[in-house]
Amino acid sequence: MDDLSRRSAREVLDDHLDIANTWADVPAEDALEEDLRRNVAEDIVVLINRGTFHGHQGVRELARMLAEELPEHKAFDYTYVSAEGRVGLLEWSYQDATVQVHDGVDSYLIEDGKIVGQTIHYTLEPR
């Protein structure tokens, strides 16, 4: 699809999740920059229990935090993915030799082919 702005919320979400799981195989920075270019609005707002993050720089900061918390960079397990209209929901888990997440939940607001808002929740547990 040449015009990324015409994608449905589900198409944007699927592309975002496909790129996110490439961090296990390609440099995380490369995957992040591709995701920002294709799927993330420059003025995105992300809410997480650590604070509010704005724009591509905020997403980069969150990605660095996540990479430190999930050091082996294994693939995520997407346990539920749904999108309706402008809203998307993701439930996910993660596990490597040192940490695990069983309750990951992200919500998305998607407009004109880009994620403009996101909430993130997960509990990091040692293994």
N, C-alpha and C positions, 0 to 999 in steps of 0.2 A: 504494500500500500504506500503510494508516494505521498499523499496528503495525510500526515499523522493527525491533524486536527479533526479529521472526519471519523476517527475510530470511536467505537462504542466504549463505554466504561469497562466492559469485560475485556475487550481487546487490549486496552491500555493496561489493565491489571494483569492480564496474562503475559504481556510483553515484559512488564516490570518484574514479575515473579520469575520468568525464564532467565532474565538477565541476572537477577539477584542470585540465582543458584549457580551461575557460572563462576562465582568467586572461589569455588573449590578447584577450578581448572585453569583459570587465567588470573593474572594479577588483579587484586581487588580494586585497585585504583582505575584500571582500564574498564572493568565492568561498571563501576560507579559512574564514570564519566559518560559511558554509552547510555546508561539509564537516565542520567540527568538530561542528556541531549534529546533523547527520544520521548521520555515519559514524565518529566517533572517540570512544573511551571517555575519560572525564575523567582516568583514571589510566593512560593509554597510556604505554608505554616504547618509545622509539625508539633503536636502536643504529646508529651511523654512525662512520666512522673519525675523526671530530672529537670524539666523546664520546658520552655517554648523556644523553638528553633525556626529561623526564618531563612528563606531563600536557599540557593544551591550551597552556599557556604555552611549554613546550618545543617543541611543534609550530609555534607562532607564530614562535619564534626560528629554527627550521630553515627555515621558509618565507621569512623575511626574508633569510637567508643565500643561499638558492637564487635569490631574486629579484635579489640583487646579482650573483650569478655568471652568471645568464642574463638579461642586461639588456634584451633586446628582447622578452621574454615571448612568444615564439612557442609554438605548440602542440607538445606532445610527440608523438613517434611511438611508439606502443605496438607493439612487434614480437612480443611473446608475452605472453599473459595466461591464467592457469589458476588454478583453485581446486578443492580437494578437501577435504571435511570442514571443518575449521576453518582450513586453511592456504591461502594464496594466493601466487602468484608473478607478478611483472611484470618483463619485460625491456623497456627503452625506450632511445630515442635522442633527441637534440635538436640543432638546428642553427640558428644565425642568422648575421649578417654578421661577428660577432667571435669567437664560441666554438662548440664542438661537443662532444657527448658521444656516444660509440658503444657504451659498455658499461654503461649504467644497469641495475641490478638491485635490485629491492625484494622483500622477502618480508613476509608479513603473517600474523598470528594474529588470527582473528576469532571473537568469542564474543558471543552474544545480540545480533546485528545491529550490532556495533561493532568497530572495529579496536582491539585491546588491546595488540598488540605489532607492531613493524615493524623491519626492518633495511633499510639503504640503502647502496648502493655505486654510485659513478660516478667517472669520470675526466674532469675538465674540460680541454679542449685548446683553445689559440688557433687561429683560422682564418687 
